[in-house]
């Protein structure tokens, strides 16, 4: 059995993970940060004081076994969102009826597995009891508009497992008999913010994702609490830098992630959105050390195929240089490129006319002592996306060659 750890965001490895799961003899662990605070996830985080489960559930959805008798029902639970114009009292009544057993279905979804049905009833019961108290304490009503049902289930599991998101995640993993394992980078409830090079502040993870600009992000920070925009905007850029540096939280990687990295035979840095999905994971204290100290693991870095709104002007070398920078922010120790990366996969195809492709800059790699593999990694069926099968086959071939060479 080959142990593979892939560091990714919610959908950043949507092609690679299924391709890994489709191969025999691989045990796949996905490491995902949980700082998402947009839409219904932001509402869940605000009311329950927890990290965001959205990216965790997105990857877990990829791992649902298709041969399970409840596959379609499970898929329905993971994908269900309450309508944007839903009636709050009706939603609450339906959730209560399911949780107390007076209603057999959950939003029209029926389960053959008694174990799954019983667990979901318990978690939604915890969610409803917790929500009732929280609403009274803060004096606000939770909005179910466009809310993910699975987010509510996760909030209940979070309460059931004494506010430990990793334990809740592992239980849900086993409950749905997932084909792989998903682990949150950290269990600490911190808020992700960013500072652009021009001094503009991005006050949440949602801002980082949604507020598009060609101005590069200078640095990311994890804070205990969100900032008050008006007084903070009045500060000079140097004052902002000083405040953020002094209030940045050095979050520790979870014990489960650390163990998975220590046992990994292959470590993959997935493509994806850098500042909202990948860099916050790289910054976790203990993560870079676990990777660097595993001398036997083969470490593969994937560059993006297309530019995105977070990194519109990134060249291929910028991706690995950015990763190296943020991995080195995690500890006092300075990690060399060779401790963290063995090879970088770079796409060279241009199959989609209107796609803004990431350009391979040979000059940018002159001082990067990491092997480069340039090939067509773009899918011919999903233009602009990675060909998961091609990527996985390339990685396994490289790993086999490295193992044979000793």
Buried (B, 14 or more C-beta within 10 A) or exposed (E): EBBBBBBBBBBBBBBBBBBBBEBEEBBBBBBBBBBBBBBBBBBBBBBBEBBBBBBBBBBBBBBBEEEBEBEEBBBBBBEBBBEEEBEEEEBBEBBBBBBEEEBEEBBEBEBEBEEBBEBBBBBBBBBBEBBEEBEEEEEEEBEBBBBBBBBBBBBBBBBBBEBBBBBBBBBBBEBBBBBBBBBBBBBBBBBBBBBBEEBBBBBBBBBBBEBEBEEBBBBBBBBEEEBEEEEBEEBEBEEBBEBBEEBBBBBBBBEBBBEBBBBBBBBBBBBBBBBBBBBBBBBBBBBBBBBBEBEEBBBBBBBBBBBBEBBEEBBBBBBBBBBBEBBBBBBEEEBEBEBBBBBBBBBBBEBBEEBEBBBBBEEBBEEBEBEBBEBEBBBEEEBBBBBBBBBBEBBBEBBEEBEEEE
